[in-house]
Amino acid sequence: MKKKILKCRVIILLFILSIVGSVLVKHEAFAQGLTKVADGVYSYSDIKNSSPANSFGANAGIIIGKDGIIVIDTLVSAKEAKRFIRDIKAISKKPIKYVVNTHYHLDHTFGNADFKRLGAVIISHTNDSKNLKAHGETALKNAKNYGLSEEDMKGTKIAYPALTFNDRMVIDLGDQKLELIYIMPSHTDGSIMAYLPDKKILFAGDILFTNYHPFIGDGNIEEWVKVLDYIMTMDVEKIIPGHGPISSKKDIEDMKNYLIIFDKKAKELSAKSSDVEYIVSEIKKVLPPRTELESLIQSNIQMKYLKKETVQ
């Protein structure tokens, strides 16, 4: 039964991503490449028209130190990872020593293997490693049925974290230290943040979506809000979200507000009706406007509030 439920969750996630890919315009990767955030810090960000061709708009990043490079997330496939590696090498010839997975979802981890082949050590939260082991192979096996073609996924293999932690971890690149922080469950039960205190920069992963409707099917809303409150106490000026442009604490507040409104209204409506179209139409009336991934509203309601565990 447990394996069946896990398989269903993966199918639902892939179905959600297929909807995203089918309703938005497909284009080639991240046209603008890596964007400089600060000295030695770069990211992909502000992606529109998200599709399978650009890892569904997922962001990633790199931190360059004296002793090497840390990569934050690895995108959706070997193809995307190779493109990412080419972009990194165009900026720096230093070795890629570490990969940090902010959470286990395929658009942030399925490029892991190409970085592992370069000698990078993959790091994640303990729960994130367990989740990838539980869901990864099934997601890869079924990816071609949900918007990711055989060509998209050619050569893609699952590579699991070699190093995990529970609360805090520091990576030292000689002249640059990166703090990995886990507070409590949020977007997933293993979602982490990567913090550069000297530069006041935070890679938030999918704890933050900016101008994107978030995927909340794996989320713990009550604790997610507490994590966002924690970020508000941090000495941070620039935040790289999991999806969307480089952000600020205002976007953290907007995300918190969105989650609270969504959760309250979805509970209220689903208690009265199981008509998903009706619930979506009503919840749209109160949700703060966001440009990208509106299709996720329906998927979130079906998965989290109506508890529909299967997809035909």
Solvent accessible surface area in square Angstrom, and as a share of the most:
residue,aa,sasa,rsa
1,M,172,0.77
2,K,154,0.65
3,K,172,0.73
4,K,127,0.54
5,I,76,0.39
6,L,40,0.20
7,K,107,0.45
8,C,15,0.09
9,R,72,0.26
10,V,4,0.02
11,I,33,0.17
12,I,8,0.04
13,L,18,0.09
14,L,1,0.01
15,F,65,0.27
16,I,2,0.01
17,L,17,0.08
18,S,22,0.14
19,I,41,0.21
20,V,2,0.01
21,G,13,0.12
22,S,91,0.59
23,V,93,0.53
24,L,46,0.23
25,V,101,0.58
26,K,119,0.51
27,H,58,0.26
28,E,135,0.60
29,A,19,0.15
30,F,9,0.04
31,A,99,0.77
32,Q,92,0.41
33,G,14,0.14
34,L,27,0.13
35,T,50,0.29
36,K,114,0.48
37,V,8,0.05
38,A,28,0.22
39,D,105,0.54
40,G,20,0.20
41,V,1,0.00
42,Y,36,0.14
43,S,0,0.00
44,Y,0,0.00
45,S,5,0.03
46,D,67,0.35
47,I,7,0.04
48,K,110,0.46
49,N,64,0.33
50,S,0,0.00
51,S,0,0.00
52,P,9,0.06
53,A,18,0.14
54,N,0,0.00
55,S,0,0.00
56,F,2,0.01
57,G,0,0.00
58,A,0,0.00
59,N,4,0.02
60,A,3,0.02
61,G,0,0.00
62,I,0,0.00
63,I,1,0.00
64,I,33,0.17
65,G,3,0.03
66,K,124,0.53
67,D,58,0.30
68,G,0,0.00
69,I,0,0.00
70,I,0,0.00
71,V,0,0.00
72,I,4,0.02
73,D,3,0.02
74,T,0,0.00
75,L,0,0.00
76,V,1,0.01
77,S,2,0.02
78,A,2,0.01
79,K,101,0.43
80,E,10,0.05
81,A,0,0.00
82,K,95,0.40
83,R,27,0.10
84,F,0,0.00
85,I,18,0.09
86,R,149,0.54
87,D,37,0.19
88,I,1,0.00
89,K,96,0.41
90,A,88,0.68
91,I,66,0.33
92,S,15,0.10
93,K,174,0.74
94,K,83,0.35
95,P,77,0.49
96,I,14,0.07
97,K,81,0.34
98,Y,55,0.21
99,V,0,0.00
100,V,0,0.00
101,N,0,0.00
102,T,1,0.01
103,H,0,0.00
104,Y,13,0.05
105,H,6,0.03
106,L,4,0.02
107,D,8,0.04
108,H,1,0.00
109,T,2,0.01
110,F,4,0.02
111,G,0,0.00
112,N,0,0.00
113,A,10,0.07
114,D,10,0.05
115,F,0,0.00
116,K,114,0.48
117,R,142,0.52
118,L,84,0.42
119,G,56,0.54
120,A,6,0.04
121,V,57,0.33
122,I,3,0.01
123,I,0,0.00
124,S,0,0.00
125,H,7,0.03
126,T,35,0.20
127,N,45,0.23
128,D,0,0.00
129,S,7,0.05
130,K,128,0.54
131,N,23,0.12
132,L,2,0.01
133,K,118,0.50
134,A,45,0.35
135,H,8,0.03
136,G,1,0.01
137,E,97,0.43
138,T,36,0.21
139,A,6,0.05
140,L,38,0.19
141,K,157,0.66
142,N,25,0.13
143,A,0,0.00
144,K,113,0.48
145,N,98,0.50
146,Y,38,0.15
147,G,42,0.40
148,L,1,0.00
149,S,52,0.34
150,E,126,0.56
151,E,109,0.49
152,D,17,0.09
153,M,18,0.08
154,K,146,0.62
155,G,49,0.48
156,T,13,0.07
157,K,126,0.53
158,I,24,0.12
159,A,7,0.05
160,Y,65,0.25
161,P,13,0.08
162,A,86,0.67
163,L,74,0.37
164,T,55,0.32
165,F,17,0.07
166,N,95,0.49
167,D,88,0.46
168,R,124,0.45
169,M,40,0.18
170,V,85,0.49
171,I,6,0.03
172,D,76,0.39
173,L,1,0.00
174,G,42,0.40
175,D,98,0.51
176,Q,10,0.04
177,K,114,0.48
178,L,0,0.00
179,E,56,0.25
180,L,0,0.00
181,I,6,0.03
182,Y,24,0.09
183,I,47,0.24
184,M,51,0.23
185,P,38,0.24
186,S,0,0.00
187,H,0,0.00
188,T,3,0.02
189,D,61,0.32
190,G,0,0.00
191,S,3,0.02
192,I,1,0.01
193,M,1,0.00
194,A,0,0.00
195,Y,21,0.08
196,L,0,0.00
197,P,49,0.31
198,D,97,0.50
199,K,61,0.26
200,K,70,0.30
201,I,1,0.00
202,L,0,0.00
203,F,3,0.01
204,A,0,0.00
205,G,6,0.06
206,D,5,0.02
207,I,3,0.02
208,L,0,0.00
209,F,4,0.02
210,T,13,0.07
211,N,60,0.31
212,Y,4,0.02
213,H,7,0.03
214,P,0,0.00
215,F,12,0.05
216,I,1,0.00
217,G,14,0.13
218,D,26,0.14
219,G,6,0.06
220,N,60,0.31
221,I,14,0.07
222,E,122,0.55
223,E,48,0.22
224,W,0,0.00
225,V,21,0.12
226,K,98,0.42
227,V,2,0.01
228,L,0,0.00
229,D,57,0.29
230,Y,72,0.27
231,I,0,0.00
232,M,60,0.27
233,T,108,0.63
234,M,16,0.07
235,D,85,0.44
236,V,12,0.07
237,E,114,0.51
238,K,87,0.37
239,I,0,0.00
240,I,3,0.02
241,P,2,0.01
242,G,2,0.02
243,H,7,0.03
244,G,0,0.00
245,P,40,0.25
246,I,62,0.32
247,S,8,0.05
248,S,46,0.30
249,K,56,0.24
250,K,138,0.58
251,D,30,0.15
252,I,1,0.00
253,E,80,0.36
254,D,56,0.29
255,M,0,0.00
256,K,51,0.22
257,N,73,0.37
258,Y,0,0.00
259,L,0,0.00
260,I,79,0.40
261,I,47,0.24
262,F,0,0.00
263,D,20,0.10
264,K,148,0.63
265,K,45,0.19
266,A,0,0.00
267,K,117,0.50
268,E,71,0.32
269,L,7,0.04
270,S,27,0.18
271,A,90,0.70
272,K,157,0.67
273,S,31,0.20
274,S,85,0.55
275,D,77,0.40
276,V,19,0.11
277,E,132,0.59
278,Y,96,0.36
279,I,0,0.00
280,V,17,0.10
281,S,53,0.34
282,E,41,0.19
283,I,0,0.00
284,K,89,0.38
285,K,147,0.62
286,V,66,0.38
287,L,17,0.08
288,P,35,0.22
289,P,132,0.83
290,R,31,0.11
291,T,96,0.56
292,E,14,0.06
293,L,11,0.05
294,E,87,0.39
295,S,30,0.19
296,L,6,0.03
297,I,2,0.01
298,Q,71,0.32
299,S,4,0.03
300,N,1,0.00
301,I,0,0.00
302,Q,40,0.18
303,M,18,0.08
304,K,41,0.17
305,Y,28,0.11
306,L,32,0.16
307,K,133,0.56
308,K,95,0.40
309,E,70,0.31
310,T,86,0.50
311,V,39,0.22
312,Q,209,0.93
